[in-house]
């Protein structure tokens, strides 16, 4: 007995198989993505703490001392947030190094965990020194 399927059903079925095939990942024997992701998250948590400790209270005396730095890579591009800091009491080169490492790990974690985000692009905030603290205008 010969069955005739609607053309749309064949197209949908073919696309479903293609999506499953494209989405499946080959993992090398012995690799454990959840352990790798756990280690990456642990490193990210440590770097986030270091960055926040460097930033401290973001104290300032002028607007020109206030800056922001993109923190956490979104899967679609852009940053999850901007950290606000003052160059008055922050070791800026060290902060940039730590944030760079954090962002690299964030991008790696996104790839390995198939992370998704809202894809909204955050604009870099305008800052001012108000009450001797760097703040968003």
C-alpha positions in Angstrom: 0.0 0.0 0.0 1.4 3.4 -1.0 0.8 6.4 1.3 0.9 9.9 0.0 2.0 12.5 2.5 1.3 16.2 2.0 4.2 18.1 0.6 4.4 20.4 3.7 4.7 17.3 6.0 7.7 16.1 4.0 9.4 19.5 4.1 8.8 19.9 7.9 10.0 16.3 8.5 13.2 17.0 6.4 13.9 20.2 8.2 13.4 18.6 11.6 15.9 15.9 10.8 18.4 18.6 9.5 18.0 20.6 12.7 18.6 17.6 14.9 21.6 16.6 12.9 23.1 20.2 13.0 22.4 20.6 16.7 24.0 17.4 17.8 27.5 17.8 19.0 30.3 15.2 18.9 32.2 15.1 22.2 35.5 13.5 22.5 35.6 10.5 24.8 36.1 11.5 28.4 35.1 15.1 27.9 32.5 16.4 30.4 31.0 19.7 29.4 29.1 20.2 32.6 32.4 19.9 34.6 34.1 22.3 32.2 31.2 24.8 32.5 31.3 24.5 36.3 35.1 25.2 36.2 34.5 28.2 33.9 31.7 29.6 36.1 34.0 29.2 39.2 36.8 31.2 37.4 34.3 33.8 36.3 33.0 34.2 39.8 36.5 34.7 41.1 37.3 37.3 38.4 34.1 39.1 39.1 35.0 39.4 42.8 38.5 40.6 41.9 37.0 43.2 39.6 34.5 44.5 42.1 37.3 44.7 44.8 39.4 46.8 42.4 36.5 49.1 41.7 35.6 49.5 45.3 33.3 52.5 45.9 34.2 54.3 42.7 35.0 57.5 44.6 35.7 60.6 42.6 36.1 64.3 42.7 35.5 65.1 39.0 33.4 63.7 36.2 36.5 63.0 34.2 37.6 60.3 36.7 34.5 58.3 36.0 34.5 55.4 33.4 32.7 52.3 32.5 33.8 48.9 31.2 31.8 46.3 29.4 31.4 43.2 31.6 30.1 39.8 30.4 29.7 38.9 26.8 26.2 38.2 25.5 25.8 35.3 23.1 24.5 37.7 20.5 27.2 40.2 21.1 27.5 43.2 23.4 27.8 43.2 27.1 25.4 42.1 29.9 26.4 45.1 32.0 28.8 48.0 32.4 30.9 48.2 35.5 31.3 51.8 36.7 34.7 52.8 38.2 36.8 55.8 39.0 40.4 56.1 37.8 41.2 58.0 41.1 41.7 54.8 43.2 41.4 52.0 40.6 44.4 50.2 39.0 42.9 50.6 35.5 45.4 48.3 33.7 44.8 45.5 36.2 41.0 46.0 36.0 41.1 45.8 32.2 43.1 42.6 32.3 40.7 41.0 34.8 37.7 42.1 32.8 39.3 40.9 29.6 39.8 37.5 31.1 36.3 37.5 32.5 34.8 38.4 29.1 36.9 35.7 27.3 35.6 33.1 29.8 32.0 34.4 29.4 32.3 34.0 25.6 33.6 30.4 26.1 30.9 29.5 28.5 28.3 30.9 26.1 29.6 28.6 23.3 29.9 25.5 25.5 26.5 25.9 27.2 24.5 27.0 24.1 23.6 30.1 26.0 21.0 32.5 24.7 20.2 36.0 25.7 17.8 38.8 24.9 20.2 40.2 22.3 19.4 43.8 23.4 22.4 46.0 23.1 23.2 48.0 26.2 24.5 51.5 25.5 27.6 52.6 27.4 26.2 54.8 30.2 26.9 58.5 30.6 28.5 59.1 33.9 29.0 61.9 36.4 30.7 62.4 39.7 27.8 62.9 42.2 28.2 63.0 46.0 31.9 62.0 45.4 30.9 58.7 43.7 30.8 57.8 40.0 27.2 57.3 38.9 25.0 57.0 35.8 23.6 60.4 34.8 
